[in-house]
Amino acid sequence: MRTARKICGSVQNNSGLFKLERGTGTFTSYLYDPSKPDKKNVQQVIVIEEDLKSNLWLGGGEGLYKFNIAANELTHYTANNSGLPHNLVFGILTDSDNDLWISTEKRIKQV
C-alpha cells in the first residue's frame, strides 16, 4: 500500500483493526465490541484496498469500512445504510478513476 511508510495495519482472529504510527510507536485500536454498537469498530476483515486518495477500504462479514487516515475517521457501510448488495464483502478494487468495485456475496457493485 502507498501509505505503508506512514502506517501499518494488522487484522487477525476477528479481533479488529490496529494502526501503528511508525513515527511515534503508538497504537490505535479499532476493536470490535458488541456491547457498544455506537462505537466505530471493525470485527472481521477479509480484504484491504487503498484508493487514490490514500483512504483504506476494508471489507469483511459486516460490510464495508472506509478508513480516512488523514482525519482518523472510520465510516461503516452496510446493505441497510448504503445500497451495498450484501454485507459479506470478498473483494475491493480501485480503478484509474478512483471508483471502487466491491465484490459481495450477491454481486459486484461499483461505488
C-alpha positions, 0 to 999 in steps of 0.5 A: 500500500502507498501509505505503508511508510506512514502506517501499518495495519494488522487484522487477525482472529476477528479481533479488529483493526490496529494502526501503528504510527511508525513515527511515534510507536503508538497504537490505535485500536479499532476493536470490535465490541458488541456491547457498544454498537455506537462505537466505530469498530471493525470485527472481521476483515477479509480484504484491504484496498487503498484508493487514490486518495490514500483512504483504506477500504476494508471489507469483511462479514459486516460490510464495508469500512472506509478508513480516512487516515488523514482525519482518523475517521472510520465510516461503516457501510452496510446493505441497510445504510448504503445500497451495498448488495450484501454485507459479506464483502470478498473483494475491493478494487480501485480503478484509474478513476478512483471508483471502487468495485466491491465484490459481495456475496450477491454481486459486484457493485461499483461505488 
